[in-house]
Amino acid sequence: MEPIKELYHNDFGVAFYWIRDEVVLSEKVQLIFKETGFYLSASELLKFSKNIEATCRNITCSDCELRGHCHKYMLETPFPGLELAVSER
């Protein structure tokens, strides 16, 4: 794997810039979200962030028997036609 400049990480994934020939490639961010990788421009990353926030606001699993065990919500990505099935956790 090539060197990276990590920007952020948590239990769901990591965000970083690639480094090639000792130059940080900052025009796009590599985002690993669960088991899926995205290579996003700043505007695509902002759009994806807003989609995540909107999806989180719409999760109302508190009374559901399957809470935390289903893949009930569709998370729209910055790429038309590509959505991720996500659960509350």
C-alpha positions in Angstrom: 0.0 0.0 0.0 1.2 3.5 -0.8 1.8 6.0 2.0 -1.2 8.1 3.2 -1.9 11.2 5.2 -4.7 10.3 7.6 -7.4 12.9 8.1 -9.9 11.1 10.3 -10.8 7.6 11.6 -13.5 6.0 13.8 -15.2 2.6 14.2 -16.9 2.9 10.7 -13.9 3.9 8.6 -11.1 6.2 7.7 -10.5 9.2 5.5 -7.1 10.1 4.1 -5.1 11.6 1.2 -2.8 9.4 -0.9 0.9 10.3 -1.0 2.7 9.6 -4.3 6.3 10.6 -5.0 6.3 12.4 -1.6 3.5 14.7 -2.7 0.1 14.7 -0.8 -2.6 14.3 -3.4 -5.2 16.6 -1.8 -7.6 17.1 -4.7 -9.6 14.1 -3.6 -10.1 12.2 -0.3 -10.0 8.4 0.0 -12.9 7.5 2.3 -13.3 3.9 3.5 -16.8 3.6 4.9 -17.4 0.2 6.5 -16.2 -2.2 3.7 -16.6 0.3 0.8 -14.1 2.7 -0.6 -14.9 6.1 -2.2 -12.4 8.5 -3.8 -14.2 11.9 -3.5 -13.7 15.5 -4.4 -14.4 18.1 -1.7 -17.9 18.8 -3.2 -18.7 15.0 -3.4 -17.5 14.5 0.2 -19.7 17.4 1.4 -22.7 16.0 -0.4 -22.1 12.6 1.0 -21.8 14.1 4.5 -25.2 15.8 4.1 -26.7 12.6 2.9 -25.4 10.7 6.0 -26.7 13.4 8.3 -30.2 13.3 6.7 -30.3 9.5 6.8 -29.3 9.6 10.5 -32.1 12.1 11.3 -34.7 9.7 9.6 -33.7 6.6 11.6 -36.6 5.9 14.0 -35.8 2.3 15.2 -36.6 2.8 18.9 -39.8 0.6 18.8 -38.7 -1.9 16.1 -38.0 -5.5 17.1 -35.1 -5.7 14.6 -33.4 -2.5 15.9 -29.7 -2.6 15.0 -30.0 -5.9 13.1 -31.6 -4.9 9.8 -30.3 -3.0 6.8 -33.4 -0.9 6.5 -32.1 2.5 5.4 -30.8 3.4 2.0 -27.9 5.9 2.1 -27.6 7.9 -1.1 -24.0 8.3 -2.3 -22.6 11.1 -4.5 -22.8 8.7 -7.4 -26.2 8.5 -9.2 -27.6 5.0 -9.0 -25.4 3.9 -6.1 -26.9 3.6 -2.7 -25.8 1.7 0.4 -28.0 -0.3 2.7 -27.2 0.7 6.2 -28.6 0.0 9.7 -28.7 2.2 12.8 -25.3 0.9 14.0 
